[in-house]
Amino acid sequence: MSSEHTSGTGRLLTGVAWAVLLLGLWLWGREATDGPGGSSAPTTGDVAAVGRPLGVPLPPAHDPVKAAAPRRVEIPSIGVAAPVVPRGLDTAGAVDPPPYDRPGTVGWFGAGVQPGGPGAALLVGHVDTESKPAVFYGLSATRPGEKVRVTRTDGSVAEFTIDDVQVFGRDRFDAHKVYGPREAGRAELRLITCGGTYDRKARAYTANVVVSAYLTDVRPAAARSAT
C-alpha cells in the first residue's frame, strides 16, 4: 500500500478496527482518492485460497501466555525482519496505518489482542510504495508450516506457525472469518495486506491477503541469544 492507496488502506484497516471493536461488523472503509503506486500487489486472485497443502504436518498449539506488546516481527521464509509500532484509530474510525515514509514498518492494532494472549492479534503492513515493494509485498507467498516470530516488549519471542493463507475479494469479505479466532482460547496471529490486482476504475485493490498463524512456542529473553 502506498500513499496513493488510500482506498486499499482504508478498506482493509477500517475492517480491522471495527471487526475487533464491534465483533465483526461488515464495513468497507473509505472511498478511493488517488491512483496506484509504481509497484503491483501480488496477483494471487480475488478469492484464491492457498489454504493448507495436503501432507503438511503442523505442530500442536502452545497454551496462551502472559500477553506482551510486539516490538519486532520476523518471517524468515520471505525475508521479513521489521519493527512493529502500535497504531490507534484515526478520525475516520480506521486503524491508523504505519507512516507512509516508513514502508518497512509493521503496524499492530494496539487496542486489540497482544501476541501470545488468547484471541487473534492483528498485524498490518503496506504491500508497496509509489516506487518499490514494501514490508508485506511477499506475504501471499508464505505457506502453512512456515514460522512467524514476534519479539515482544518483555524480551521473549513468541513463535507462531502459519496454518492458512487466503486472499479475500472485497466483494466477499467476511470479517468474522478473517478476524475472529479460528479456535476458541488459542493464541493466534493475523498478518494482513492488500492483494489481488489494482482496479483503476475503483481505485482500490481487489482483495486482501490474510495470513493466519497460531502460537506454537515461546522462548524467554535469555534463550534468544543461544539460538
C-alpha positions as CSV (number, residue, x, y, z in Angstrom):
1,M,0.0,0.0,0.0
2,S,1.4,3.4,-0.9
3,S,0.4,6.9,0.0
4,E,-1.7,6.8,-3.1
5,H,-3.5,3.6,-2.0
6,T,-5.8,5.4,0.4
7,S,-8.8,3.2,-0.5
8,G,-6.9,-0.1,-0.1
9,T,-5.5,1.0,3.2
10,G,-8.8,2.4,4.5
11,R,-10.9,-0.6,3.3
12,L,-8.5,-3.1,5.0
13,L,-7.8,-1.2,8.2
14,T,-11.3,0.1,8.9
15,G,-12.4,-3.6,8.7
16,V,-9.7,-4.5,11.2
17,A,-10.7,-1.8,13.7
18,W,-14.4,-2.5,13.6
19,A,-14.0,-6.3,13.5
20,V,-12.3,-6.0,16.8
21,L,-14.4,-3.3,18.4
22,L,-17.8,-4.4,17.1
23,L,-17.3,-8.1,16.8
24,G,-17.1,-8.5,13.0
25,L,-19.4,-5.9,11.5
26,W,-19.1,-5.7,7.7
27,L,-17.5,-2.4,6.9
28,W,-15.8,-1.4,3.7
29,G,-13.8,1.7,4.7
30,R,-13.2,4.9,2.9
31,E,-13.6,5.6,-0.8
32,A,-10.7,6.0,-3.1
33,T,-8.9,9.3,-3.7
34,D,-5.9,8.5,-5.8
35,G,-4.4,6.0,-8.2
36,P,-1.9,3.2,-7.7
37,G,1.8,3.4,-6.9
38,G,4.7,2.2,-9.1
39,S,4.6,-1.4,-7.8
40,S,2.0,-4.0,-8.2
41,A,0.5,-6.1,-5.4
42,P,0.8,-9.9,-5.5
43,T,-1.7,-11.1,-8.1
44,T,-3.0,-14.2,-6.4
45,G,-6.6,-13.5,-7.4
46,D,-9.7,-12.1,-5.8
47,V,-10.8,-15.1,-3.9
48,A,-7.9,-17.5,-4.3
49,A,-7.2,-19.7,-1.2
50,V,-3.8,-21.3,-0.6
51,G,-5.1,-23.0,2.5
52,R,-3.2,-26.0,3.9
53,P,-1.4,-28.2,1.3
54,L,-2.0,-31.9,1.8
55,G,0.6,-33.6,3.8
56,V,2.0,-30.6,5.6
57,P,2.4,-31.5,9.3
58,L,1.6,-28.8,11.8
59,P,2.8,-28.7,15.4
60,P,0.4,-28.7,18.4
61,A,-0.7,-25.3,19.7
62,H,1.2,-23.8,22.7
63,D,-1.1,-22.6,25.5
64,P,-1.6,-18.8,25.6
65,V,0.9,-17.0,27.7
66,K,1.0,-13.7,29.5
67,A,0.5,-11.1,26.8
68,A,3.1,-8.5,25.9
69,A,3.1,-5.9,23.1
70,P,5.1,-6.7,19.9
71,R,8.3,-5.0,19.2
72,R,9.6,-6.8,16.1
73,V,8.2,-9.4,13.6
74,E,10.3,-11.9,11.5
75,I,9.0,-14.1,8.7
76,P,12.2,-15.9,7.6
77,S,10.6,-17.6,4.6
78,I,10.1,-14.3,2.8
79,G,12.9,-12.3,4.4
80,V,10.9,-10.0,6.6
81,A,12.5,-8.6,9.7
82,A,10.7,-5.4,10.7
83,P,9.9,-3.2,13.6
84,V,6.4,-3.2,14.9
85,V,4.6,0.0,16.1
86,P,1.3,0.3,17.9
87,R,-1.4,2.1,15.9
88,G,-4.7,3.5,17.1
89,L,-7.8,4.8,15.3
90,D,-7.8,7.8,13.1
91,T,-10.7,10.4,12.8
92,A,-12.5,8.2,10.3
93,G,-12.6,5.3,12.7
94,A,-9.9,3.3,10.9
95,V,-6.7,1.9,12.3
96,D,-4.0,4.4,11.6
97,P,-1.5,2.6,9.4
98,P,2.3,2.9,9.7
99,P,3.6,6.2,8.3
100,Y,4.0,6.2,4.6
101,D,7.6,7.2,4.8
102,R,8.3,4.0,6.8
103,P,7.3,1.3,4.3
104,G,9.4,-1.3,6.2
105,T,7.4,-0.9,9.4
106,V,4.5,-3.1,10.5
107,G,1.5,-1.8,12.4
108,W,-0.1,-3.6,15.3
109,F,-3.7,-2.7,16.4
110,G,-2.7,-1.7,19.9
111,A,-6.2,-1.7,21.4
112,G,-6.7,-5.3,20.4
113,V,-5.1,-8.6,21.4
114,Q,-1.4,-8.7,22.3
115,P,0.6,-11.5,20.6
116,G,0.7,-14.6,22.9
117,G,-2.6,-13.9,24.6
118,P,-5.8,-15.7,23.7
119,G,-7.5,-14.4,20.6
120,A,-6.2,-13.0,17.3
121,A,-3.6,-10.3,17.3
122,L,-3.6,-8.1,14.2
123,L,-0.5,-7.0,12.3
124,V,-0.9,-4.9,9.1
125,G,1.6,-3.7,6.6
126,H,1.9,-1.9,3.2
127,V,2.3,-4.0,0.1
128,D,4.1,-1.4,-1.9
129,T,5.1,2.3,-2.1
130,E,4.9,4.6,-5.1
131,S,8.2,3.1,-6.5
132,K,9.0,-0.2,-4.8
133,P,7.7,-3.2,-2.8
134,A,7.0,-2.6,0.9
135,V,7.3,-4.8,4.0
136,F,4.4,-7.2,3.2
137,Y,4.9,-7.4,-0.5
138,G,5.8,-11.1,-0.3
139,L,3.1,-12.1,2.3
140,S,1.0,-14.1,-0.2
141,A,4.0,-16.3,-0.9
142,T,4.0,-17.7,2.6
143,R,2.8,-21.2,3.2
144,P,1.4,-23.3,6.1
145,G,4.1,-24.7,8.3
146,E,6.3,-21.7,8.0
147,K,7.2,-19.6,11.1
148,V,6.4,-16.1,12.2
149,R,8.4,-14.9,15.2
150,V,7.3,-11.9,17.3
151,T,9.8,-10.3,19.6
152,R,7.8,-8.8,22.5
153,T,8.5,-6.0,24.9
154,D,9.2,-8.4,27.7
155,G,12.2,-9.7,25.7
156,S,10.5,-13.1,24.9
157,V,10.0,-14.4,21.4
158,A,6.6,-15.8,20.5
159,E,6.8,-18.2,17.6
160,F,3.7,-18.8,15.5
161,T,3.1,-21.4,12.8
162,I,1.2,-20.4,9.7
163,D,-1.8,-22.6,9.2
164,D,-3.7,-20.7,6.5
165,V,-3.1,-18.3,3.7
166,Q,-6.0,-16.8,1.9
167,V,-6.9,-13.9,-0.4
168,F,-10.4,-12.5,0.3
169,G,-12.1,-10.5,-2.5
170,R,-13.5,-7.2,-1.4
171,D,-17.0,-8.3,-2.6
172,R,-16.9,-11.5,-0.5
173,F,-15.2,-10.2,2.6
174,D,-16.3,-11.9,5.8
175,A,-15.0,-10.1,8.9
176,H,-16.0,-12.9,11.3
177,K,-13.9,-15.4,9.3
178,V,-11.0,-13.1,8.8
179,Y,-10.6,-11.5,12.2
180,G,-12.3,-14.0,14.6
181,P,-10.2,-16.7,16.3
182,R,-10.1,-19.9,14.3
183,E,-10.1,-22.0,17.6
184,A,-11.5,-20.6,20.9
185,G,-8.9,-20.0,23.5
186,R,-6.0,-20.3,21.2
187,A,-3.3,-17.6,20.8
188,E,-3.4,-16.5,17.2
189,L,-1.9,-14.0,14.8
190,R,-3.3,-12.3,11.6
191,L,-1.0,-10.7,9.1
192,I,-2.8,-8.6,6.6
193,T,-2.1,-6.5,3.5
194,C,-3.6,-5.6,0.1
195,G,-3.7,-8.2,-2.7
196,G,-5.3,-9.3,-5.9
197,T,-5.0,-6.7,-8.6
198,Y,-5.3,-3.0,-8.7
199,D,-8.7,-1.9,-10.0
200,R,-8.1,1.5,-11.6
201,K,-11.7,2.3,-12.1
202,A,-12.5,1.7,-8.4
203,R,-9.0,3.0,-7.4
204,A,-8.6,0.1,-4.9
205,Y,-7.0,-3.3,-4.7
206,T,-9.5,-6.1,-5.4
207,A,-8.6,-8.2,-2.4
208,N,-6.8,-8.6,1.0
209,V,-4.1,-11.1,1.7
210,V,-4.8,-12.7,5.1
211,V,-2.2,-15.0,6.8
212,S,-3.4,-16.9,9.9
213,A,-1.0,-18.4,12.4
214,Y,-1.2,-19.8,15.9
215,L,1.2,-19.9,18.8
216,T,3.5,-23.0,18.9
217,D,6.5,-21.9,21.0
218,V,7.7,-19.2,23.4
219,R,11.3,-18.5,24.1
220,P,12.4,-16.5,27.2
221,A,14.6,-13.4,26.5
222,A,17.7,-15.3,27.6
223,A,17.1,-18.1,25.1
224,R,17.2,-15.9,22.0
225,S,21.0,-15.3,22.1
226,A,21.6,-19.1,22.2
227,T,19.7,-19.9,19.0
